[in-house]
Amino acid sequence: MNILINLIVYLVVFGLIWWLVSLLPLPAPVAQIVRVLFIVLLILIVLSAVGILPGNYLPPIRL
Protein backbone atom coordinates (compact mmCIF):
# COMPACT_ATOMS: atom_id res chain seq x y z
CA MET A 1 0.00 0.00 0.00
CA ASN A 2 2.87 2.34 0.82
CA ILE A 3 4.39 1.73 -2.62
CA LEU A 4 1.11 2.69 -4.26
CA ILE A 5 0.92 5.94 -2.28
CA ASN A 6 4.53 6.75 -3.18
CA LEU A 7 3.81 6.11 -6.86
CA ILE A 8 0.74 8.36 -6.81
CA VAL A 9 2.63 11.17 -5.07
CA TYR A 10 5.56 10.91 -7.48
CA LEU A 11 3.24 10.94 -10.51
CA VAL A 12 1.36 13.99 -9.21
CA VAL A 13 4.60 15.89 -8.58
CA PHE A 14 5.92 14.75 -11.97
CA GLY A 15 2.74 15.98 -13.66
CA LEU A 16 2.98 19.36 -11.97
CA ILE A 17 6.61 19.77 -13.03
CA TRP A 18 5.73 18.70 -16.58
CA TRP A 19 2.91 21.25 -16.67
CA LEU A 20 5.15 24.06 -15.39
CA VAL A 21 7.89 23.24 -17.91
CA SER A 22 5.34 23.14 -20.74
CA LEU A 23 4.41 26.75 -19.90
CA LEU A 24 7.96 27.89 -20.68
CA PRO A 25 8.45 29.44 -24.14
CA LEU A 26 11.07 26.98 -25.37
CA PRO A 27 12.22 26.71 -29.00
CA ALA A 28 10.93 23.64 -30.84
CA PRO A 29 14.14 21.53 -30.77
CA VAL A 30 14.67 22.18 -27.06
CA ALA A 31 11.03 21.41 -26.28
CA GLN A 32 11.29 18.09 -28.13
CA ILE A 33 14.40 17.11 -26.14
CA VAL A 34 12.75 18.09 -22.86
CA ARG A 35 9.63 16.10 -23.77
CA VAL A 36 11.71 12.98 -24.51
CA LEU A 37 13.63 13.36 -21.24
CA PHE A 38 10.37 13.68 -19.28
CA ILE A 39 8.97 10.54 -20.93
CA VAL A 40 12.15 8.60 -20.07
CA LEU A 41 11.93 9.85 -16.48
CA LEU A 42 8.27 8.81 -16.27
CA ILE A 43 9.14 5.31 -17.49
CA LEU A 44 11.95 5.07 -14.92
CA ILE A 45 9.63 6.17 -12.09
CA VAL A 46 6.99 3.60 -13.00
CA LEU A 47 9.52 0.76 -13.47
CA SER A 48 11.22 1.50 -10.16
CA ALA A 49 7.86 1.69 -8.35
CA VAL A 50 6.84 -1.69 -9.76
CA GLY A 51 10.20 -3.14 -8.75
CA ILE A 52 11.70 -3.91 -12.14
CA LEU A 53 14.49 -1.35 -11.70
CA PRO A 54 16.15 -0.50 -8.38
CA GLY A 55 14.73 2.79 -7.14
CA ASN A 56 17.71 3.97 -5.12
CA TYR A 57 17.53 7.43 -6.64
CA LEU A 58 13.91 7.94 -5.58
CA PRO A 59 13.71 9.00 -1.93
CA PRO A 60 10.94 7.31 0.08
CA ILE A 61 8.02 9.53 1.00
CA ARG A 62 6.85 9.26 4.58
CA LEU A 63 3.34 10.53 5.21
C-alpha positions as CSV (number, residue, x, y, z in Angstrom):
1,M,0.0,0.0,0.0
2,N,2.9,2.3,0.8
3,I,4.4,1.7,-2.6
4,L,1.1,2.7,-4.3
5,I,0.9,5.9,-2.3
6,N,4.5,6.7,-3.2
7,L,3.8,6.1,-6.9
8,I,0.7,8.4,-6.8
9,V,2.6,11.2,-5.1
10,Y,5.6,10.9,-7.5
11,L,3.2,10.9,-10.5
12,V,1.4,14.0,-9.2
13,V,4.6,15.9,-8.6
14,F,5.9,14.7,-12.0
15,G,2.7,16.0,-13.7
16,L,3.0,19.4,-12.0
17,I,6.6,19.8,-13.0
18,W,5.7,18.7,-16.6
19,W,2.9,21.2,-16.7
20,L,5.1,24.1,-15.4
21,V,7.9,23.2,-17.9
22,S,5.3,23.1,-20.7
23,L,4.4,26.7,-19.9
24,L,8.0,27.9,-20.7
25,P,8.5,29.4,-24.1
26,L,11.1,27.0,-25.4
27,P,12.2,26.7,-29.0
28,A,10.9,23.6,-30.8
29,P,14.1,21.5,-30.8
30,V,14.7,22.2,-27.1
31,A,11.0,21.4,-26.3
32,Q,11.3,18.1,-28.1
33,I,14.4,17.1,-26.1
34,V,12.7,18.1,-22.9
35,R,9.6,16.1,-23.8
36,V,11.7,13.0,-24.5
37,L,13.6,13.4,-21.2
38,F,10.4,13.7,-19.3
39,I,9.0,10.5,-20.9
40,V,12.1,8.6,-20.1
41,L,11.9,9.9,-16.5
42,L,8.3,8.8,-16.3
43,I,9.1,5.3,-17.5
44,L,11.9,5.1,-14.9
45,I,9.6,6.2,-12.1
46,V,7.0,3.6,-13.0
47,L,9.5,0.8,-13.5
48,S,11.2,1.5,-10.2
49,A,7.9,1.7,-8.4
50,V,6.8,-1.7,-9.8
51,G,10.2,-3.1,-8.7
52,I,11.7,-3.9,-12.1
53,L,14.5,-1.4,-11.7
54,P,16.1,-0.5,-8.4
55,G,14.7,2.8,-7.1
56,N,17.7,4.0,-5.1
57,Y,17.5,7.4,-6.6
58,L,13.9,7.9,-5.6
59,P,13.7,9.0,-1.9
60,P,10.9,7.3,0.1
61,I,8.0,9.5,1.0
62,R,6.8,9.3,4.6
63,L,3.3,10.5,5.2
